[in-house]
């Protein structure tokens, strides 16, 4: 029988509305979900990225977003990642009872992606996508890296992500999102040996 989620982690969800002169975003997440998603950003591949994080991380996500697309996709991608990161950090609360760290290597045909992360309360990102000079379907490849960076900084996560090998830009971006999802799932799982403890010698993960 799998370990029961500690009582301190019940209700790990958040609902955020973000409206600026550039974008308008409505987001609900549940870290203890089953991977159910309803995502509409106006960019099909960005939808695909967020949906992969939901499905493989078992994080329920409802996301509606629109932006000033006449300027390109930058503002929309950045603000979606910012909102996701902030919602994640809010839903996580004091991080009591979690494993805190996670990692995954995910293959997708010719591609192999690696993600390692620490829900440390301190945002940091080292991202190597090899996509900066590519288009990923309708999305400039450089925005994939920016998405990961913005999510990590706003989510207060130490995030390392790297494409080990690969050819297809689509496969690279998708594998990175799946690896992020699996790493988050590992890090957020309850630790049955320390179900009521904040996983830090400082006694806090608030920064």
Secondary structure, 3 states (H helix, E strand, C coil): CCCCCCHHHCCCEEEEEEECCCEEEEEEEECCCCCCEEEECCCHHHHHHHHHHHHHHCCEEEEEEEECHHHCCHHHHHHHHHHHHHHHHHHHCCCECECCEEEEEEEECCEEEEEEEECCCCCEEEEECCCCCCEECCEECHHHHHHHHHHHHHHCCEEEEEEEECCCHHHHHHHHHHHHHHHHHHHHCECCCCCCCECCCCCCCCC
